């Protein structure tokens, strides 16, 4: 959530930056400032009236002590009249405050000046590429055929148990999932991240705090009886560990990693993007999250991008890093780098990670703060990244490493999987 002080500081610059995200309700900036003006005026009126009541109450005591009962009774009438206006002022302030809050949460985060302009994925900027695209054998097939050939995932039974998009991993398919999760967690904890295993459902307050509500409620599964939401990513519960918290300067940065299943309705998805493991409703992912002092957050972002890049390099997958344009960015992000791996059998790039800096957008919603060197309470910055999402990693590992003898696995997975190939 943006801070009102940011909007008031330079409203035209705020509108200019919101336009980079193609946000089409720029007039809300002026609406919020006007509501804040009303709130401030009502607060001033309330404070002035309350001060008069307090002052008069003290004066009444003095008059009574002096035996001036008539003067005290007259002043009591004034106090009663002033007090009668306080409750309506409180009600008006509460109403304006709610309207202000309901309006300001409609605004997305401001994009960083580094974010390129553009409307669609075609406008994203390729930062760099790495790895080598494999030369596949003549009879190479996409991963959905390899899955059947090696009996790794049963989509039909998953659909019977739950519905389409809920894969049932089995045998070596399940073992590969477990091996990847363990390897990713070990890779992250070796880099100083503390491992968590969070709840897989969150309450409404937690979903609001990280920006899933009110922006993405249509994409989340909602357990209505208890008003809980199945998490779309471990980012949501893990970041909320520090909701309503004031950290000490020496506690920063906070580095966390977590495995979780992820649940996404993916409403509106269709076509070739949904074949096999390309797009499913439940998948496994390992996440990295940092909460940091604001002046360090962009250096931390670079470090997190480098961390994910090393992880992909260790898997020997061809990849590229994209800086997303304004029109392709998430609601809460100030800047996002996407990682894509090349699926040789499909001859296309598949997204496997997003690494984002949210600056103070999430932490303002969460009230996650720290005491700076001068003892002042300030908002922290939050960042997160996929490290990594499994379905498309599995798809590319299968496709890019297929041989007549089986699926060769990268060396780093041999000890985790217990074999060199499937």
N, C-alpha and C positions, 0 to 999 in steps of 0.2 A: 504494500500500500504506500502510495506517495505521501510525503509530508506536506501539510498545508503551507508550511514556511517555504518549501521549494517552489510551489505554485505562485505564492505571493512575491517571491524574490524576483522572478523574471517570467511572467505569464506568457509573453510572446515566444520566448525561447522554448518554454515547455510545449507550447502548441507546435512549434516547428519540429521538435524532436518526436512528439507523438505522431506527427504526420509521416515520419519515416516508417512507422509501423502501420501506416494507412488506417489509423484510428479516425473514424469519421464523425465523432461527437466532440469536436474541439471546443464547442461553446460551453461544455461542462466545466472547463477551467474557470471561466468567468462566473458560472453559477456557484461553484464551490467557494470562490473568493467572496462573492456576495453573501452567501450563507455564513461564512466565517465573520464577515462584518456584522451581520445581524446577531450572531452568537456573542461577539465581543461587546456590542452595545447592550444587549440584555444582561450580560455578566456585569458590565459597569453599572447599569441601573440597579441590579440586585445588590452589588457590593455597596453602592452609595446608600441605598435604603437601609441595608443591614447595619451600616455604620451609624446611620441616624438613630436606629432603634437602640443599638448598643450604647450610644452616647446619651440618649434620652433616658434609658433605664438607669444609668449611673446618676444622672441629674435628679431623677425621681427619688433615689435613695438619699441624696443630699438634702432635697427639699423636705422629705419626711423627717430627717434628722433635725432639721431647723424648725420643725413644727409648722411648715407651710403646706398644710394638707390640701388647700384649694389649688395652689400652684401645681402640686404633684398630681391631683386628679385631672387637671386640664392637660398636663403633659401625657398622662396615661391614655387619654382619648386620642392624642396625636400618635402615640406608639401603636395603639390598636389599629388606627387607620393605615399606618405604614406597614404593619405586619400583614394586613389584609391583602396588600399588593405583592407580598413576597411569594406566596404559593403560586399565583398565576404566572409570575415571572419564572419560577422554577419549571413549571409545566411548559412554558414557551421555550425555555432553554433546552429542555430535554427533547422537545419536538424538533427544534432546529438542529440540535446535535445529531439526532438520528437521521434526519434528512441529509445532513452533511456527510455522515459516515456512509450512508447508503449510496450516495452519489460518488464519493471519492473512490470507493472500491470498484467502480466501473472502469476507472482509468487503468490502463496497463502500465507496466514499468517503462521508464524512459530508456530508450536505446542509448548505448554508449556512442560517443562521437566516432568510434572505430567501426561502427556497424554500417555496411554499405547500403545504399538505397536500392530498392527493387521490390517487386511484388510476389515473385514465385521462386521455386527452387532453381529455376534456370538462371536467376540473378545472383545466386550464391557465389562466393569467391573461393576458388581452390587455393589454399595456402601452400600445400605441398603434398606430394605423393611419395609412397615408399613401398618397398617390396617388389617382387617380380611376378607378373601375371603368368600362370603356368600354361604350358602347351599340353592340352589334354589329348588322350588317346582318341583314335578315330571314332570309336563307339561310345564316347562319353555321354552320360545322361544327367539330367538335373537331379537334385537331392530327393525329390519325392519318389523318383524311381529307385534310387539307391536305398532309401528307407525300406521299401518293399523287398528289394533284393536281399538285404541283410537283416530284415525283420527287426527294425530298430524302434519304430513308432507305429502305433495302431490308431489311425484317425477314426476309423469306423466305430470301434468299440468306445473310444472317447466320446464320440457323438451320441452313442447309445446311452452312456452313463450320464452325460451332461447335455451336450449339444455340439453343434459344429464349432470348430475353433478351440476345442479343449482336447489336445493330444494326449494319448496314453503312451508314455515311454515304456519300453520293456527290454529285458535282457541287456545287451551291450549298449543299446540306446540310452537306457536308464543309467547305466554305469558311466557312460560318457558325460552325461549331465552332471553326475556327482563328481566326477574327476575335474571337470571344468570349474564348477563352483569352488571346490577345495583349492584348486590351483590359483584361481583369482583372489580368494581370500588370503591365501598365504603370500601372494605377490603384494597385496595391499598392506597387510600387517607388517611385512618386512620393510615397508616404506614408512612405517610409523603410525599407521592408522589403527585405531582401537576397534576391535570387532564387536558388533552387537547382533543379537537376534531379536528383532522387534515384533510387536503384535502385527498381525496381518489385516486387522481392521482398525479404523480410527473413528473418533467421534467428529461431530460437525465442526467443533472449535479447531481441532487439529487440521482438518481439511481446509478450513478457511485460512489458517495461519500460513500455510505454504502456498496458497493461491489456487488450489484446486476448486474451491468454492469462492465466489459464485460462477467462475469461468467455465469449469469442466464437469459440472454435475451430470450432464448427459452422457459423459464417457465413463462414469464410474458405476459400479454395481452397488446398489443401496439396499442394506438390510433394514427395511422400514420399521419393523416392530421395535427395534432398539435404536433406530436412527444412527446406525453405524455404516461406514463405507469401506468396502474392500479396497485395499491400497492399489494404486496404479504403479507404484514404485516405492522402494524402501526410503527414498528421500523424505516422504511425508512423515512417517512415525519417527525416524531417526532425527530429523531436524527439530521436531517438536520436543525432543528431550530437553532442549534449552528454552522452551517457551516460558515466559514470565520469570526469566532468570537474569541476574546481574552478575557477570563474570569479573574476576580480577584480571588486570592487565597481564599478569604472569601466567594466567591459565590459557591465554591465546597463543597460537592457534589451537582450536579443537579439531582433531582429525578423526573421523569415524568411517567405518566401512560395515556393510551389512549385506547378507544374502536375504532374498525374499522371493516368493512367487509374486507375480504382478498380474492384476486383473484389469482388463480394459474392454469395454463394450465395442470399441472400434466401429461405432455406428457409421454407416455410409460407405464402408470399405467394399470394394468389388474389383473384379478383373484379375489380371495376372499377378497383382500385388498380393493376393490372398492364397496363392498356390502353396501347398506344403507348409513349411515353417515360416514362410515370408511374413505372414500376419496372422496371429492367433489371439484368442481372448485370455488365455492364461499362459504365462511363460516365466522362466526363472531369470533373475538378474542379480548381479552384485554391484553395489553402489558405493561411491566414495563421496563424503560430505565434509566440508570444512566451514567453521565459523571463525572469522578472523577480524583483526583490527583493520579499519577501512583503508588506511594508506597502503596496506600490503596486498589488497585483494587482487589487483591485476597481476602482480608478480606471482601470487598463489595460483591464479588462473593459468598462467603460462606453465607453472610447475605441474598442475593437474593434467594439462594437455600433453605435456612431455611424458608423464606417468602412463597415461592410456596408450600413447604411441609406443612406448617400450613394451607394453603388454602385447600389443598387436604384432610388434616385431618378433617377440618371442614365440608367437604362434605361426610365424613365417607366412602370414597372409598379406597379399597386396592390398594397400589401403590408400585412402586420401583423406585430407583434413579440409573441411569447408568452414569458412566464416559466413554465417547465415546473414542474409539481407533482412531488412526491416520487415518485409511482408511475409517472411517465412519463419520468423522468430516466435517463441512462446510468449504468452501473456505476461509472465512474471520476470522474464529474463532481461538483463541489460545488455548482454552479449552472449552468443552461443557459438561453439565450435562443434560441428558434427563430424563423426568419423564414419566412413563408409569402407566396406571391404568389397573387393571385386569377386563376383560370383561367375566363375569361368564358364560353367555349363549354361547358365542363363544369359551370360554376356551382358551383365548389368551390375551397377553398384548398389549395395544394400547397406542401409544405415544400421550401425551396431552400437553407437554411443553418441550422447550429447553431453558436452561439458559446458556449464553455464556459470556466469557470475550474476547474482541477483542484486548485488550491492545491498542496500538497506530495505528493499521492497518487502521481502519476507520477514526480516527481523523487526520491522516496524509493526507489522501485523502481529508478530509473536511477542513483542515487547522483550526481545533478547538484547540485552545491553551489557556494557562493561564500564568500569571506572578507568578513565584515562590517567596519564601521569600526574595531572593536576587535581585528580580526585573528582572530576566532573563525569556525570553519567552520559554515555554516548551510545548510539545504536551500533551494533556490530554489522559486518557484511557476511552473507552466506553464499556458498558455492556448492555445486554438486556435479557429479558425472557418472555415467554408466561405465562399469569397469569389470565385466562387460555384460551386455544382454546376450543370452545364450542362443535363442532360436536361429538367428541369421549367422551367428558364428558357427554353429553346428552345420547349417546348410552349406556354408563356404568351405569348412573343413572337409566335408564329405565330397563336395563337387571338385574342389581344386586338388584333392589328394587321391582321387580314384585311379586305380591301376587294375590290370587283369588279375592280380593276386589279392586284391582287397583295398581297403582304405588305409593309406599310410598316415600315421599320426605324427605331429611335430614332437621333437625329442623331449621338450619340457613336460609333455603329458604322459610319457612312457611309464614313469613310476607311479603316477596317479591312476592311470588306467590299468596298469598291470600287463601291458602288451604294447608292441610297436605298431600294430595295425589291427583293423577290424576285418 
